[in-house]
Amino acid sequence: RIPRSRLRSLARSSAMGPIAVIPLHCDAFRPSRRRLRGLLVAGALAVALAVCLASSTAQVPPAGGEPAAAEGGDGMSLDGLGAAALCATMAVYYGLSWQQAQTLKAEEDKTAEAVVDSAAKKPRIDALDSLRFCLIAYIASGHFIHTATKNKFLLALITQINVVVGAFFVISGYVAAYTTTELGQRKGTKRLDNAVEFTITRVMGTAPLHWVVLLLFSPMFLWVDASYSGMPTAAFNGFISVFMLQAWFPTSAEVWNAPTWFLSAFNFALCVLPYALRILAGQKKDQLRRTLTILTVLSLIPKLGYSYDLKTWSIMEGMLNARTHPNYALFNALRFSPFAAVLEVLMGAVACRLVMLDNPKDTGKTGSSLVPLTGMLLTIVLRAMGIIELNDMITRSFVFIPLWIVFLMRLHRESVSPGGTSKLVPRMLLLGPLKFLGAISFPIFIVHGPIGQVFYKKAVAKAVFGKQLSSPSADGIHWFFGVYWLTVLVAAYTLQKVFLENKAVQAASKSLGSSITAALGGSA
């Protein structure tokens, strides 16, 4: 047992707030404490569910109709009890997590760091590829679902892309840390030695396909821009698209191939990562927890400011547009911010390092990844039903991203533990069809936007097909949305096989990357 004086000293030395160890498994607790924690969380969830069901807003929106305009509350009030219940539940969870942080730090202080064989190879985590497809499939559907249905519940369910896209940044940082830092050791690999080479190599891993798709669809992009905004604007939009600068221009971030604003923001994160990963790789677990706390707080504060200033605590931004949102320019500046992207990428890197420093004796000791997954899905569904009225940006940083980090860490531990892939979530993610789709997830991401414009952009569809193809169903999803998705999958598979896996393309990309690296002062 640890003396109480020692625990008080530890608490004073590491009082970094309640969210320091959100993504930790509860197996570090003794059995009695683990049961108490489970009872507290279950009780909080039960109270929250009861409040939600009793709320007058707990009704599924009727089918049909247009998305309602934003209705912000006065001051800092939250419309509906569902959001208050959710926040109370998360507060209880954060408090328990803080308690767990103190226990883990005390145990880690008494235990020497595990020695891991430097020759040990990192196992490949195939489930992460399937996760990428799941994220991209949801986001791609959310971009064009309004063309297929008028059902308010379905629209609200599938348009929460501003919540989910944060998970994309987190998983990108997670993979970056896994591939460039040492397993079980507090140091980075040689890949971090040359920051210029690190960044350019990874930018060139995505840029060629982006450029090819821009080239293929450039007649459409130029024609639309020149027709409605003039050739100077079209030329500028082309410039920022080619050089992936869209995220730095909030009101122009979605020009041409709209979803590729992500590449613009992520490329900036790639400039920061080699320096940040060197620091993170040297941190102990308690230091990583504090880092995660700071990153989470820094990510949440701008969202709180946006919600407070615009009184938009309870809106669903995915259901709004530039005409119905109170201040779309400010919203764009927040959601497209490359600096915000860096924070979420680093969260993923920190989470990965926490798992990579696990003691080999504790392999397989983790909570079920199904629990945080259920929490994320429930949050999305209850928001769509109107039970939880909390805007996209706060939901993203306060609820969804923390749960996503828990999910990634538990999935990682399950995947590398003996027999772990037989558990429900890893087993589902390793199904053949999902692995296949995961392999072509990047081409899906790049091509779904331009194909959607061909089918659904009014001016383009009338010029190509002679009529507008958008035909939203009143109750369900129109069958043509399936045609759109089939076209995207065929195009993505073709680009993967013909372009990305082409040896000549790979050699040319590597050569261009080496030239750029040398020109910027990196190795030739």
ABEGO torsion letter per residue (X at the ends): XBBAAAAAAAAAAABAEAAAAAABBAAABBAAAAAAAAAAAAAAAAAAAAAAAABAABBBBBBEEBBBBBBBBBEABBBEAAAAAAAAAAAAAAAAAAAAAAAAAAAAAABBBBBBBAABBBBBBAAAAAAAAAAAAAAAAAAAAAAABABAAAAAAAAAAAAAAAAAAAAAAAAAAAAABBBGBBBBBAAAABAAAAAAAAAAAAAAAAAAAAAAAAAAAAAAAAAAAEAAAAAAAAAAAAAGAAAABAAAAABEBAAAAAAAAAAAAAAAAAAAAAAAAABBAAAAAAAAAAAAAAAAAAAAAAAAAAGAAABBAAABBAAABABAAAAAAAAABAAAAAAAAAAAAAAAAAAAABBAAABGBBBBAAAAAAAAAAAAAAAAAGABBBBAAAAAAAAAAAAAAAAAAAAAAAAABBGAAABAAAAAAABAAAAAAAAAAAAAAAAAAAAAAAAABAAAAAAAAGBBABBBBAABBBAAAAAAAAAAAAAAAAAAAAAAABAAAAAAAAAAAAAAAAAAGBBX
